[in-house]
Amino acid sequence: MNIQVLFEDNHLIGVNKPAGWLVHGDETGDKPLSDFTKEYIKIRYKKPGDVFLGVIHRLDRPVSGLTIFARTSKGLTRMNDLMKKREIKKTYWAIVDERPNPLKGSLTHYLIKDRDRNVVTAYAKPKYKAAKKAVLDYEFIGEIGSNRLIKIDLKTGRPHQIRVQLAKIGHPIRGDIKYGYRSPNEDANIHLHCRSMSFIHPVKKEEVTITADPPEGDPIWNLFSQYWL
């Protein structure tokens, strides 16, 4: 199966992950995006033997959008360092049912993950010692019918962060029944998309911005095509 490569050089490769795909292999045994990307590199560059590919970050399986991998150990180490220092600007788009009030703002919560159930709970205050602080900025972009497009600038990178924080303020993401949306999407995916990342290249020291369009053919995302054409 073909993948959509958005950026590549000797150290990094950026791919537009389809909703429903795993980034990295898990117990399901389903072939992940990382394996497809390795195959792409092997064929394109005629590489013999195993191909190195480092996973820098992950998107939840039902989420689409930009996923960046490292092609070298140097790239992986330095990108991980940028992640830890929060020097990578990450922007997401989400579709919800209602306008947020206010239309623009910042959210801070404290998250606890139940690993057995794979569910995260958000608290307004640091109620538990193990809670992780989660921060994001959001902005209402536009609406068509009952669908509202929200831009999220992610300040921290916690599991399920955007999903649980938007749900906490009464705006679960379309299709995300795990966090309170009323019904699933037909394909079981959700309308959350990693739109772009900006950072200083860890080796070349040049500013890089990589942008990914939402899934083609999705009728709900296509309503908002004017915002990315």
N, C-alpha and C positions, 0 to 999 in steps of 0.2 A: 504493500500500500504506500502511495506517495505521501510525503510530508511537505509542509509549506515552510521553507527556510526563509527567514527574514533578515538574517545577518550571519556572516561567517568570516573568520580570519584564522590565523594559525593557532589562536588560543581559545576562542569562544565561538559558539554557534547558538543562534536564537531561532526557535521554532514556534510556530503557532499551533498550540495543542488543541485538537478537537475536544469538545465536551464529551465526556464518557470514557476518555482514554486515561489510563494510569500514566504518571510520569515515570515511576520506577516500579519494578516488579514487586508483587506481594503474594499472599497465600492463595489468591484466586488462580494464579498461573497464567493469567491473561498477558499477552505480549504488550509491554509498555512502550511509551514514546521513546525512552532511552534506547531500546533495542532497534527500533526503526531508524533512529538517528545514527546509531553506529553503522547500520547497514548502508545508509546514505553516504557516510564518510568513506567507508570501505570501497564502495563502488566508484564514487566520484574521484577519489584520489588514488585508486588502485593500490590500496594498502594490504599487504599480506599479513596474515596472523590476526591477533586480537587488536581491536581499536580501543584506545583509552577514551573514556567519556566520564567526566565527573558531574554529579548531580549537585547543583548549587542551591536550588530551592525547589519546592513542590507546589503544585496546584491540586486542590481536591479533585477527585475523579469527575464529578459533575460540572466542573468549572472549565471554561475555555480560556485560551489566550496565550500570551507570550511566556515561553519557558526558555531559560538560558542554561546551557550546559558548558562545561569547560572541556577543551580539547587537549589541554596539557596540565600536568600537575602544578606548574607555576601559576597558570590561570586559575585553577581551582583554589589553591591556597590564598591567592590575592583577592579573588572574588568573595570567598568566604569571609575574609577580613573586612572587605567593604560592607558585607551584609551585617556583620557584628557591630560595626561602627555606624550603621544606619546611613551610609553614604550612597545608597542606591535609591533614587526616587521612583516609587512604584505607584502607578495609577491604574485603577480599576473602574469598570462601568458595571452598574447593576440596574435592573428593572424591578420596580416595586409598584404597588397599586395606588398609593396615595402620596401627595406632596408632603415632604418633610416640613416641619414647622419648628424652627425657622428654616428657610430655604437653603441656608448655608451655615455651617457650624463645625464644631469639633466635638468628638466623643471620646470620653475616657472611661474605661471600665476595668474591672479586675476579673480575670478569667480562671476558671477551674475546669479541667478536663476529666471526664469520666472515661478512662481508657477502655473499660469493659464494654461500655455502650457506645463509645466513640462520639460522645456528645459533650459540648462545652456549655457551661453556664456562666453568664455575665452578672457581676455585682457592681453596684454603684460605688461601693467603698471596699477597701481591702479587708474583707471580713475574715478571710482565712490566710494563714501564713504562706501556704503554697500558691496562692493566687498570683497570676502574672498580669502586670499592667499592660493594657492595650489602648493605643491611641490612634485615631484616624481623623482626617478632615473630610467633610462631604460637601457637595454642592449640587443643587437641583439644576439640571441642564434643559430639559424640555419634556413635553408630554404629548401623547397621541392617544385619544380615547381614554381608556382606564390605565394606560401604561405610562409610568413616569421614569425617566432616565436620570440616574444619579451618578455623579463622578465622585470617586473616593481616592484620596491621597493617603496611602498607608504609611503610618509613622513607625509602627512596630509590626513584627511578622509572627503573630500567634496563630496556632491552629484554629481554623474556622472563624477567625477574628471578624471579618467583615459580615459574615452570615449572622453571627450571634449578636454583634453590636447593633446592626440594623434591626434585627428582630426585637432586641431589648427596647428600642424606642418605638416599637409598633409598626415597623416596616419590613417584614420578612421578604426576602427575595423571591421573585416569581418562581414557582415550582419547588421551593425548598421546604418540603413538608417536615423535615427534621427540625426546622426552627420556626414552625408555626404557619407556613403558608397553607391556605385552605385546601389545595389540591395539587397533585404532581403534574409536571409536564408529561406529554405523551412518551417522550424518549427517556424519562426519568432524570434528565439533566436540569440544571438551574440556570437562570439568566444572570450569571455573574461572569465577567470577562476581564482578564488581565490585559489592559489596553496598551500600556507602555512602561518602559524602564529607562531611566537616564542615569549615567554614571561616568566617571573618569576611567577610561580603559586601564586595567591593572598593569599592563605591560607597555603599551604605546603612550600612555598618559594623555590621550586625546579624549575630548568629550564625545560620548556616544549616546544616542537616543534611538531606541528600537520600538517600533509601533506595530501592533497587531490588530487587524480588523476582526470584528465579531464573526461568528460562523455564517458562511454563505448558505442561503436557502432557508434559514430560520425566519419564519414570517414575522415574529415579534421583533427580533433584532433588525430586520429589514425595514420596519416602520421608521427607524431612526437613521437610515442610511445617509441622510443629508448631513449628519454630523461627522461622518468620516470619509465622505467622497472628496 
